[in-house]
Amino acid sequence: MTNYTPDNVRTLAFVGHGGAGKTSLIETLLAKSGAIAAAGSVAKGSTVCDYDPLEKEHLHSVKLAVAHLEHLGTRVHMLDTPGYPDFMGQAMCALDAVETVAVVIDAQKGVELTASRMMHWAQTRKLDRMVVVNKIDAPGVDLPGLLADIQAAFGRECLPINLPAAGGSQVTDCFFNPGGEADFSSVADAHRALVDQVVEVDEELMNIYLEQGEVQPEQLHAPFEQALREGHLVPVCFVSAQTGAGTAELLDILVKLLPNPTEGNPPLFVKGEGDAEEPFNSEPDPAKHVIAHIFKVEMDPYVGKTCVLRVHQGTVTPNSQLYIGEGRKPFKVGHLYLLQGKQLSDLDAAVPGDICAVTKVEELGFDMVLHDAADDDHIHMRALDFPHAVFGLAVRPKKQADASKLSEVLHKLTAEDPGLHVEHDATTHEAVIRGLGEMHLANVLEKMREQFRLEVDTHPPTIPYRETILAPAEGHHRHKKQSGGAGQFGEVYLRVEPMERGLGFEFVDAVKGGVIPGTFIPAVEKGVRQAMGLGAAAGFPLQDIRVTVYDGKNHPVDGKEIAFVTAGKKAFQDAMAKAKPIVLEPIVNIELTVPEPFFGDVSGDLSGRRGQITGSQPGRGGMMMLNGLVPLAELDNFQQRLKAITGGQGSYTLELSHYEQVPPMVQQQLAAQFKPVEDEQ
């Protein structure tokens, strides 16, 4: 196997909306480079990256996949991401494993929702970006208009690095060539625009360019990389994954122009916790100690747990002894693998930039940082801002004997899917799974049934109501219990006050003189938190509240932790009765794409659901994009209604925006259904 250095490693993630052709494009690149004998087909379920049975059945990606190829002595790692918004949790994981994000756009459909979101997220993670326009030979495409749309959506820095020619059957390079034939625009003009854009970041080179009127391609390499890092240039290239047009040129672009690990922006590591947290820069040096980051976990029924990691510093080998975060017990890597979809091949060493996998190390998990130096134990990646999981389903095994199996299966599913969350409803004693959309949860249920042989019953989506208070209040409780022998005693005085929406919970210890010993203050907070989980108005968890404990009493013999837990809980409940508790409901951002003739009907339906339209804009192909805010509780049966209105052509995504007070009538209904649970005394 070739010995690679960081200089001849490239990493990029292919992102974009579902159906744009990311998986097919990777397949064509693999075949063009000789990594596979022939390109497979999404329709036939024979591609490298769509290997999951559900992907083959539904003909679209549902999870992140990894492949690699070798071209011109360079190893290129490619990440194939799901395109539908329901699976954005999987797609976003790719951002911390690559130098470059390639946003793939369908030439027929234009700039779609996922492309816009991923372009924005890639920019916030300080990644190099490029745009790949696929299906350039499709009938009726308006490529000049699409290029204008791309520049309008993402900025004038989006410049073509090649142009379609011969009716989309080939492309002409615009970076190295100052002239040539193209189906639209001018190669010479595109070349000049690229050079003008690149030299702007290098004053010395700009002066040479102004004096001589031209610069050599080798002079442009360093400023080209700088322009990419700074977002001053976003190259646009044209391909057809189906015919292969432009794919050979794309391979050359990946190797000759995209950054290696020493040229991209440093990954967003931080060191320390809380207020002591500060940026930390890894160095892509194979000789330094190891820093690697796990960005994908897969639970294979045959292989077991597979953890995919990106090496950022040092060299990982099969004999490496690595620590997990703050852990003090190292593990031995054992086998180290390169990935080609689901196929694993042995790897002798992974250098900075390499993407590899380890298997059967149960203590490993998503987002963990691995290292081999004791002073690196507080390094972690800056957290990704994952979309909120707002769709919910309560699940219960059809067979009571499968109760423990359900817990085990849900643990495995959440381990490999950052967009999936599991809650346990204290009232119904059911597990509630929350995902990014109906398609996401349908996929989870199907995986339970097909892969894990687990049948479950489900209930309609549960609404995650919350509660807060409108007024400050004080509470007091003395807990005294004597039943022979040692007793229990604890007395707590506290005050509560509302905080701004979204601030959560704050606990303040204002006790003076040790009237409540410091060792019992955590017990008081524990009791308060227990009461917050039970709600006050309608049984929903409380939030956006500050609780200040300012006085109390202890007993030198009977003072117990359990006594102060109870006293804290009861004192909080006493305050709640005076603090005007209210119910809050989740308000979601909704983004819809609907055919223009149905725009009015859909807007009217949303308004009837207490929705508020915040904006709209025309899309491509006679579609309209609609933005709004709507209570999540009002979206019951909206999917079926939207399909009925638009003839199945409408689609939408949801994202949690904020919480608002429910209307008085709704609060009365929820409060009427609330049956407080009596404490056992």
C-alpha positions in Angstrom: 0.0 0.0 0.0 1.2 3.5 -0.9 2.7 5.5 2.0 0.7 8.7 2.2 1.5 12.0 3.9 -0.9 14.7 4.7 0.1 16.5 1.5 -1.4 13.8 -0.7 -4.6 13.3 1.2 -7.9 15.1 0.4 -11.2 14.9 2.3 -14.6 16.2 1.1 -18.2 15.7 1.9 -20.8 15.6 -0.9 -24.0 17.4 0.4 -27.2 18.6 -1.2 -30.9 17.9 -1.5 -32.3 14.4 -1.9 -32.2 13.3 -5.6 -29.4 15.7 -6.6 -27.3 12.7 -7.5 -24.6 12.7 -4.8 -24.4 8.9 -4.5 -24.4 8.4 -8.2 -21.6 11.0 -8.6 -19.4 9.3 -6.0 -20.1 6.0 -7.8 -18.9 7.5 -11.1 -15.8 9.0 -9.5 -14.9 5.6 -8.0 -15.3 3.9 -11.3 -13.4 6.6 -13.2 -10.5 6.4 -10.8 -10.4 2.5 -10.9 -11.4 2.1 -7.3 -14.3 -0.1 -8.5 -14.6 -2.1 -11.7 -17.8 -0.4 -12.8 -20.3 2.1 -11.5 -23.3 0.7 -9.7 -26.9 2.1 -9.8 -29.1 3.6 -7.1 -32.1 2.2 -8.9 -30.6 -1.4 -8.7 -29.3 -1.0 -5.2 -25.8 -1.7 -6.3 -23.9 1.4 -5.3 -21.0 1.5 -2.8 -22.5 4.1 -0.5 -26.2 3.1 -0.4 -25.6 -0.3 1.2 -28.2 -0.3 3.9 -31.3 -2.5 3.1 -33.6 0.5 3.7 -31.6 2.6 1.3 -31.8 0.0 -1.4 -35.6 -0.3 -0.8 -36.4 3.4 -0.8 -33.7 4.4 -3.3 -32.2 7.3 -1.3 -29.5 7.7 1.4 -30.5 7.6 5.0 -27.1 7.7 6.7 -23.6 9.0 6.2 -21.3 6.7 4.2 -17.6 6.8 3.5 -15.7 5.8 0.3 -12.2 6.5 -1.0 -10.2 6.5 -4.3 -6.7 7.1 -5.4 -5.8 9.6 -8.2 -2.5 11.0 -9.3 -0.8 9.6 -6.2 -3.4 11.1 -3.8 -5.9 9.4 -1.6 -9.3 11.1 -1.7 -11.8 10.4 1.1 -15.4 11.1 0.1 -18.4 11.3 2.4 -21.8 10.6 1.0 -24.6 12.4 3.0 -28.3 12.0 3.1 -30.2 14.8 1.3 -33.6 14.8 2.8 -34.1 17.2 5.8 -35.3 14.3 8.0 -31.8 12.9 8.0 -29.8 16.1 8.5 -28.5 14.8 11.8 -26.4 12.2 9.8 -25.4 14.7 7.1 -24.1 17.3 9.5 -21.7 14.8 11.1 -19.6 14.9 7.9 -18.7 18.6 8.5 -16.1 17.9 11.2 -14.3 15.2 9.1 -13.4 17.1 6.0 -11.6 20.2 4.6 -14.1 20.8 1.8 -17.8 20.6 1.4 -19.1 20.0 -2.2 -22.7 21.2 -2.5 -24.3 19.1 -5.3 -27.2 20.8 -7.1 -29.6 19.2 -9.6 -29.5 21.3 -12.8 -33.2 20.7 -13.3 -34.4 21.5 -9.8 -32.0 24.3 -8.9 -31.0 25.5 -5.4 -33.1 23.5 -3.0 -33.6 23.7 0.8 -30.8 21.2 1.9 -28.3 22.8 -0.4 -28.9 26.2 1.2 -28.7 24.8 4.7 -25.6 22.8 4.1 -23.8 25.8 2.4 -24.6 27.9 5.5 -23.5 25.2 8.0 -20.3 24.6 6.1 -19.5 28.3 6.3 -20.2 28.4 10.0 -17.7 25.5 10.5 -15.1 27.5 8.4 -14.9 24.8 5.7 -13.8 25.3 2.1 -16.8 25.1 -0.2 -17.5 24.3 -3.8 -20.7 23.8 -5.9 -21.1 20.8 -8.2 -23.9 21.2 -10.7 -25.1 17.7 -11.7 -27.3 16.5 -14.6 -26.0 19.2 -17.0 -27.2 17.1 -20.0 -30.8 16.8 -18.8 -33.4 18.1 -21.2 -34.6 21.7 -20.8 -32.0 22.8 -18.2 -31.2 26.5 -18.0 -27.6 26.5 -16.9 -26.9 30.3 -17.3 -30.1 30.9 -15.3 -29.0 28.4 -12.7 -25.5 29.9 -12.3 -27.2 33.3 -11.7 -29.5 31.6 -9.1 -26.4 30.1 -7.4 -24.7 33.5 -7.2 -27.9 35.2 -6.0 -28.3 32.5 -3.2 -24.7 32.1 -2.1 -22.8 35.2 -3.3 -20.9 36.6 -6.3 -17.9 34.6 -5.1 -19.4 31.5 -6.7 -17.5 31.4 -10.0 -17.4 28.6 -12.6 -14.1 26.8 -12.7 -15.2 24.9 -15.8 -18.1 25.3 -18.3 -20.3 22.8 -20.1 -19.5 22.3 -23.8 -20.8 20.3 -26.7 -24.3 20.3 -25.4 -23.3 19.1 -21.9 -21.4 16.1 -23.2 -18.1 17.5 -21.9 -16.7 20.5 -20.0 -14.0 23.0 -20.6 -11.5 24.0 -17.9 -11.6 27.8 -17.1 -8.8 27.9 -14.5 -5.7 26.6 -16.3 -7.0 27.5 -19.8 -7.4 31.2 -20.8 -9.7 30.1 -23.7 -11.9 27.4 -25.3 -15.4 26.5 -26.3 -18.4 26.5 -24.0 -22.2 26.1 -24.3 -22.7 29.5 -22.6 -20.7 32.4 -21.3 -17.1 32.8 -22.3 -14.2 30.6 -21.1 -11.9 33.6 -21.4 -14.2 35.8 -19.3 -14.6 33.0 -16.7 -10.8 32.5 -16.5 -10.3 36.2 -16.0 -13.0 36.4 -13.3 -11.3 33.5 -11.4 -7.8 35.0 -11.6 -9.2 38.4 -10.6 -10.9 36.9 -7.6 -7.9 34.8 -6.5 -5.2 37.6 -6.8 -7.3 39.9 -4.6 -6.2 38.0 -1.5 -2.4 38.5 -2.4 -1.4 42.1 -2.8 2.1 41.2 -4.2 0.6 38.8 -6.8 -2.1 41.4 -7.7 0.6 43.9 -8.6 2.3 41.4 -10.8 -1.0 40.6 -12.5 -1.7 44.3 -13.0 1.7 44.9 -14.5 1.9 41.7 -16.7 -1.8 41.1 -17.4 -1.4 37.3 -16.6 0.1 35.1 -13.9 1.2 31.4 -14.1 -1.1 28.7 -12.7 1.6 27.6 -10.2 1.7 31.2 -8.8 -2.0 30.9 -8.1 -2.0 27.8 -5.9 -1.3 29.4 -2.5 -3.7 32.4 -3.0 -6.3 30.0 -4.4 -6.2 28.0 -1.2 -6.3 31.2 0.8 -9.4 32.4 -1.1 -11.1 29.1 -0.4 -10.3 29.3 3.3 -11.6 32.8 3.6 -14.7 32.1 1.6 -13.6 34.6 -1.0 -14.0 32.0 -3.7 -16.5 29.2 -4.1 -15.7 27.2 -7.3 -18.6 26.0 -9.4 -18.1 23.0 -11.7 -20.4 21.1 -14.0 -20.8 17.3 -14.3 -23.2 14.6 -15.4 -22.9 11.6 -13.1 -25.0 9.6 -15.5 -22.8 10.0 -18.6 -19.5 10.8 -16.8 -19.2 14.2 -18.5 -16.9 16.4 -16.4 -16.1 13.7 -13.8 -12.5 13.2 -15.0 -12.0 17.0 -14.7 -13.6 16.9 -11.3 -11.1 14.3 -10.1 -8.3 16.6 -11.3 -9.9 19.5 -9.4 -10.1 17.4 -6.2 -6.4 16.6 -6.3 -4.8 19.7 -7.9 -6.9 22.5 -6.4 -8.7 21.4 -3.2 -6.8 21.8 0.1 -4.9 19.0 1.9 -5.0 18.9 5.7 -2.2 21.4 6.0 -4.0 24.0 3.8 -7.5 24.0 5.1 -8.8 25.9 8.1 -8.0 24.2 11.4 -10.7 22.0 12.9 -12.8 23.7 15.6 -11.3 22.0 18.6 -11.6 23.6 22.1 -9.8 22.8 25.3 -11.2 23.1 28.8 -14.7 23.3 30.0 -17.2 26.1 30.7 -15.7 29.6 31.2 -12.2 28.1 30.9 -12.9 26.8 27.4 -10.5 28.2 24.7 -9.8 27.4 21.1 -7.2 24.6 20.5 -5.4 24.1 17.2 -4.3 20.6 16.2 -1.3 20.3 13.9 -1.5 18.0 10.9 1.9 16.5 11.7 2.3 12.7 11.5 5.2 12.9 14.0 3.2 14.5 16.8 1.0 12.7 19.3 -2.4 11.6 18.2 -5.6 13.6 18.1 -8.6 12.0 16.3 -12.3 12.6 16.4 -15.2 10.1 16.0 -17.8 11.5 13.7 -19.8 8.3 12.8 -21.0 5.2 14.6 -22.6 2.3 13.0 -24.2 -0.7 14.8 -23.8 -3.6 12.3 -25.6 -6.8 13.3 -22.7 -8.9 12.1 -19.6 -6.7 12.6 -20.8 -5.0 15.8 -20.0 -1.4 16.6 -18.0 0.4 14.0 -16.6 3.8 14.9 -15.4 6.0 12.0 -12.8 8.6 12.9 -10.8 11.4 11.3 -7.2 11.7 12.3 -6.2 15.3 12.8 -2.8 15.0 14.3 -0.2 12.2 14.7 -0.3 8.7 13.2 -2.7 5.9 14.2 -1.6 2.3 13.7 -3.1 -1.1 14.6 -0.8 -1.1 17.7 -1.7 2.4 19.0 -2.7 2.7 22.6 -5.3 5.5 22.7 -7.2 7.3 25.5 -10.9 8.3 25.2 -11.4 11.9 26.3 -10.8 12.2 30.0 -10.5 8.5 30.5 -7.4 7.2 32.2 -7.5 3.6 30.8 -6.3 3.3 27.2 -7.5 0.8 24.6 -5.5 -0.9 21.9 -6.7 -0.1 18.4 -6.2 -3.7 17.2 -7.4 -3.6 13.6 -7.5 -0.3 11.6 -9.6 -0.2 8.5 -10.2 1.9 5.4 -13.9 2.1 4.3 -15.4 1.5 0.9 -19.1 1.7 1.8 -19.7 -1.3 4.0 -16.4 -3.0 2.9 -13.5 -2.8 5.4 -9.9 -3.2 4.3 -6.9 -3.3 6.6 -4.9 -0.1 6.9 -1.3 0.0 8.2 -1.3 3.6 9.3 -3.6 6.6 9.2 -2.0 10.0 9.0 -3.6 13.5 9.5 -6.4 13.8 7.0 -7.1 10.1 6.8 -10.6 8.7 7.6 -10.5 5.2 9.1 -12.5 2.9 11.3 -12.1 0.7 14.4 -14.5 -2.0 15.4 -15.7 -3.8 18.6 -14.5 -1.2 21.1 -17.8 -0.8 23.1 -16.7 2.2 25.1 -16.3 4.4 22.0 -19.1 6.7 20.9 -20.1 9.6 18.7 -18.2 12.9 19.0 -15.4 11.4 21.3 -11.9 12.7 20.9 -9.1 10.1 21.0 -5.5 10.9 21.9 -2.3 9.3 23.2 -1.1 12.1 25.5 -2.3 12.7 29.1 -2.5 16.4 28.7 -5.0 16.2 25.9 -7.9 15.0 28.0 -10.0 18.1 27.9 -10.0 18.5 24.1 -13.3 18.2 22.3 -14.9 19.4 19.1 -17.0 22.5 19.2 -20.6 21.2 19.3 -22.6 21.0 16.1 -25.9 22.9 16.1 -28.1 20.0 15.2 -31.7 20.7 14.3 -34.2 20.1 17.1 -36.0 16.8 17.1 -39.6 18.0 17.2 -41.5 15.0 15.8 -42.4 12.5 18.5 -43.9 9.0 18.8 -44.6 7.0 21.9 -43.5 3.4 21.4 -44.3 0.3 23.3 -43.3 -3.3 22.4 -46.2 -5.5 21.2 -44.9 -8.2 23.5 -44.3 -7.4 27.1 -41.3 -9.8 27.0 -39.6 -7.4 24.6 -39.5 -4.5 27.1 -35.8 -4.9 27.8 -35.1 -5.5 24.1 -36.7 -2.2 23.3 -34.4 -0.3 25.6 -31.4 -2.1 24.0 -32.5 -1.4 20.5 -33.2 2.3 21.2 -29.8 2.6 22.7 -28.2 1.3 19.5 -30.3 3.5 17.3 -29.5 6.7 19.2 -25.8 5.7 19.3 -25.6 5.9 15.5 -28.0 8.7 14.8 -27.4 12.1 16.4 -30.8 13.4 15.1 -32.7 10.8 17.1 -33.5 11.3 20.8 -35.3 9.1 23.3 -37.3 10.3 26.3 -39.1 8.3 28.9 -42.5 9.7 29.8 -42.9 9.6 33.6 -46.6 9.7 33.3 -47.3 6.9 30.8 -44.1 5.0 31.4 -43.5 4.8 27.7 -40.5 5.5 25.6 -40.9 8.6 23.3 -38.7 8.7 20.3 -38.1 12.2 18.7 -36.8 12.8 15.2 -36.5 15.4 12.5 -39.6 14.4 10.6 -42.2 11.8 9.8 -39.9 10.1 7.2 -37.1 10.0 9.9 -39.3 8.2 12.4 -40.8 5.9 9.8 -37.3 4.8 9.0 -36.5 4.2 12.6 -39.6 2.0 13.1 -38.8 0.1 9.9 -35.3 -0.5 11.1 -36.6 -1.8 14.4 -38.8 -4.2 12.6 -36.5 -5.4 9.8 -33.0 -5.3 11.4 -33.8 -5.9 15.0 -37.0 -8.0 14.6 -38.8 -5.8 17.1 -42.5 -5.0 16.7 -43.8 -2.0 18.5 -47.1 -0.1 18.9 -47.1 3.6 18.4 -49.2 6.5 19.5 -49.8 9.8 17.7 -47.0 12.4 18.1 -46.8 13.7 21.6 -46.5 17.5 22.0 -43.5 18.5 24.3 -45.4 21.2 26.3 -43.5 23.0 29.0 -44.5 25.2 31.9 -43.1 28.4 33.4 -44.3 31.1 35.8 -45.4 34.7 35.5 -44.7 36.1 38.9 -42.1 35.8 41.7 -43.1 33.9 44.8 -41.7 32.4 48.0 -42.1 28.9 49.4 -41.4 27.1 52.6 -41.5 23.6 53.9 -40.3 21.8 57.0 -39.9 18.1 56.7 -39.9 16.3 60.0 -40.3 12.5 60.3 -39.9 10.4 63.4 -40.6 6.7 63.3 -38.5 5.3 66.1 -34.7 5.6 66.1 -33.1 8.2 63.9 -35.5 10.6 62.3 -35.5 13.0 59.4 -35.4 16.8 59.5 -34.9 19.5 57.0 -36.4 23.0 56.5 -36.1 25.1 53.4 -37.1 28.7 52.5 -36.8 29.6 48.8 -38.0 32.1 46.3 -38.7 31.6 42.6 -38.8 34.1 39.8 -39.4 33.9 36.0 -36.5 34.3 33.6 -36.5 35.1 29.9 -37.7 32.4 27.5 -35.1 29.9 26.6 -32.7 30.5 29.6 -33.7 27.2 31.2 -33.1 26.9 34.9 -30.8 28.6 37.4 -30.3 27.5 41.0 -28.8 30.1 43.5 -27.4 29.3 46.9 -27.9 32.4 49.0 -27.9 30.7 52.4 -26.0 32.6 55.1 -24.4 31.3 58.3 -24.6 27.7 57.4 -28.2 27.3 58.5 -28.4 24.7 55.8 -25.0 22.9 55.6 -23.3 23.1 52.3 -23.3 19.4 52.0 -27.2 19.5 51.9 -27.5 22.3 49.2 -27.2 19.7 46.3 -30.0 17.7 48.0 -32.3 20.8 48.0 -31.5 21.4 44.3 -32.3 17.7 43.6 -35.7 18.1 45.2 -36.4 21.3 43.3 -35.5 19.5 40.0 -37.7 16.6 40.9 -40.6 19.0 41.4 -39.8 20.9 38.2 -40.2 17.6 36.2 -43.7 17.1 37.6 -45.0 20.5 36.5 -47.4 22.8 38.4 -50.2 23.8 36.0 -50.8 20.8 33.8 -48.0 18.2 34.6 -45.4 19.4 32.1 -41.7 20.1 33.0 -41.0 23.6 34.2 -38.4 25.9 32.6 -37.1 29.4 32.5 -37.1 29.7 36.3 -34.5 31.0 38.8 -34.7 29.3 42.3 -32.9 31.0 45.2 -32.6 29.1 48.5 -32.0 31.7 51.2 -32.8 30.2 54.6 -33.6 27.0 56.4 -32.8 24.9 59.4 -30.9 21.7 60.1 -30.8 19.2 63.0 -27.4 17.9 64.1 -28.7 14.3 64.4 -31.8 14.1 62.2 -30.5 16.3 59.3 -30.4 13.9 56.3 -30.0 14.3 52.6 -33.4 12.7 51.9 -35.0 15.2 54.3 -33.6 18.2 52.4 -34.6 16.6 49.1 -38.2 16.4 50.3 -38.1 19.9 51.9 -36.7 21.4 48.7 -39.3 19.7 46.6 -42.2 20.7 48.8 -41.0 24.3 49.3 -40.8 24.7 45.5 -44.3 23.3 45.1 -45.5 25.7 47.7 -44.0 28.6 45.8 -45.4 27.3 42.5 -49.0 27.6 43.9 -48.4 31.4 44.2 -46.3 32.0 41.1 -49.0 31.9 38.4 -47.8 28.9 36.5 -48.7 28.8 32.8 -48.3 26.2 30.0 -46.0 26.9 27.1 -46.3 25.3 23.7 -43.5 24.7 21.1 -43.6 27.0 18.1 -41.8 25.7 15.0 -40.4 27.3 11.9 -42.0 25.6 9.0 -40.5 25.8 5.5 -42.7 24.6 2.7 -42.2 24.0 -1.0 -45.5 23.9 -2.9 -46.7 24.3 -6.5 -47.5 28.0 -7.2 -51.2 27.3 -8.0 -51.7 25.9 -4.5 -49.9 28.6 -2.6 -53.1 30.4 -1.4 -54.7 27.2 -0.2 -51.7 26.1 1.8 -51.3 29.6 3.3 -55.0 29.5 4.3 -54.7 26.1 5.9 -51.7 27.3 8.0 -53.5 30.4 9.1 -56.4 28.1 10.3 -53.9 26.3 12.5 -52.9 29.5 14.3 -49.9 29.8 11.9 -48.2 33.0 10.9 -46.7 33.5 7.4 -43.3 35.2 7.7 -42.2 35.1 4.0 -42.4 33.6 0.6 -40.3 33.5 -2.5 -40.5 31.9 -6.0 -38.5 28.7 -6.5 -37.7 26.9 -9.7 -40.0 24.8 -11.8 -43.2 26.6 -10.8 -42.7 26.0 -7.1 -43.1 28.5 -4.3 -41.2 28.5 -1.0 -43.2 29.5 2.1 -41.9 30.3 5.5 -43.9 30.6 8.7 -44.3 30.0 12.4 -47.0 27.6 13.7 -47.7 25.8 17.0 -46.5 22.2 16.8 -49.8 21.0 18.4 -51.7 22.3 15.4 -49.8 20.2 12.8 -51.6 17.0 13.5 -52.6 15.4 10.2 -50.9 18.3 8.3 -48.8 15.9 6.2 -52.0 14.2 4.8 -53.7 17.6 4.3 -50.7 19.0 2.4 -50.7 15.9 0.1 -54.4 16.3 -0.5 -54.1 20.1 -1.4 -51.0 19.8 -3.6 -51.6 16.4 -5.2 -48.6 15.0 -3.4 -46.2 17.6 -4.7 -45.8 19.7 -1.5 -43.1 19.1 1.1 -42.1 20.7 4.3 -39.6 20.7 7.1 -39.9 21.8 10.8 -37.4 23.3 13.2 -38.1 24.3 16.8 -38.1 28.1 17.0 -39.2 28.9 20.6 -41.9 28.4 23.2 -45.0 30.6 23.7 -47.9 30.7 26.2 -50.8 28.6 25.0 -54.2 30.3 24.6 -56.3 30.3 27.8 -58.8 27.8 26.4 -56.0 25.3 25.7 -54.5 25.8 29.1 -57.8 25.1 30.7 -58.2 21.9 28.7 -54.6 20.7 29.6 -55.1 21.6 33.3 -58.4 19.7 33.4 -56.6 16.5 32.2 -53.8 16.9 34.8 -54.0 14.5 37.8 -51.1 15.3 40.2 -49.4 12.2 41.6 -49.5 12.0 45.4 -46.1 11.6 47.1 -45.6 8.5 49.1 -45.1 9.5 52.7 
